[in-house]
Amino acid sequence: MEKGRMNACERLVAATLIEIMKAKGEIALQEIDLVEDETLRGKDFALFGLSSLDWMELASRVEKLAGVELDDAVMIDPEIRSIAGWSACLYRAGALS
């Protein structure tokens, strides 16, 4: 696994999540915190206060920025509906290569 590309995928998801949280008026963490903290990286987006509509907006933005589509499972499964889950999906799809 290319650690640099995986980190770039994590940063992309984290930065986009922060944008959405700020737009909702939620207190957002720093991108570096979301990427470096294993607990936050694996935290279900619902636990950040996002609704399913927010996940869809997040997915749309991430897909557009990454140039690949996310697997449908990342929207449904709370175990992978996270920065870690989405960035792994992007990595496997060849994003940012």
Secondary structure as the mmCIF struct_conf table of DSSP 4:
data_model
#
loop_
_struct_conf.conf_type_id
_struct_conf.id
_struct_conf.beg_label_comp_id
_struct_conf.beg_label_asym_id
_struct_conf.beg_label_seq_id
_struct_conf.end_label_comp_id
_struct_conf.end_label_asym_id
_struct_conf.end_label_seq_id
HELX_RH_AL_P HELX_RH_AL_P1 LYS A 3 ALA A 23
TURN_TY1_P TURN_TY1_P1 LYS A 24 GLY A 25
HELX_LH_PP_P HELX_LH_PP_P1 GLU A 26 ALA A 28
HELX_RH_AL_P HELX_RH_AL_P2 GLU A 31 GLU A 36
HELX_RH_AL_P HELX_RH_AL_P3 GLU A 38 ARG A 41
TURN_TY1_P TURN_TY1_P2 GLY A 42 GLY A 42
HELX_RH_3T_P HELX_RH_3T_P1 PHE A 45 PHE A 48
TURN_TY1_P TURN_TY1_P3 GLY A 49 GLY A 49
HELX_RH_AL_P HELX_RH_AL_P4 SER A 52 ALA A 66
TURN_TY1_P TURN_TY1_P4 GLY A 67 GLY A 67
BEND BEND1 VAL A 68 VAL A 68
HELX_LH_PP_P HELX_LH_PP_P2 GLU A 69 ASP A 71
TURN_TY1_P TURN_TY1_P5 ASP A 72 ASP A 72
HELX_RH_AL_P HELX_RH_AL_P5 ALA A 73 ILE A 76
TURN_TY1_P TURN_TY1_P6 PRO A 78 ILE A 80
BEND BEND2 ARG A 81 SER A 82
HELX_RH_AL_P HELX_RH_AL_P6 ILE A 83 ARG A 92
TURN_TY1_P TURN_TY1_P7 ALA A 93 LEU A 96
#
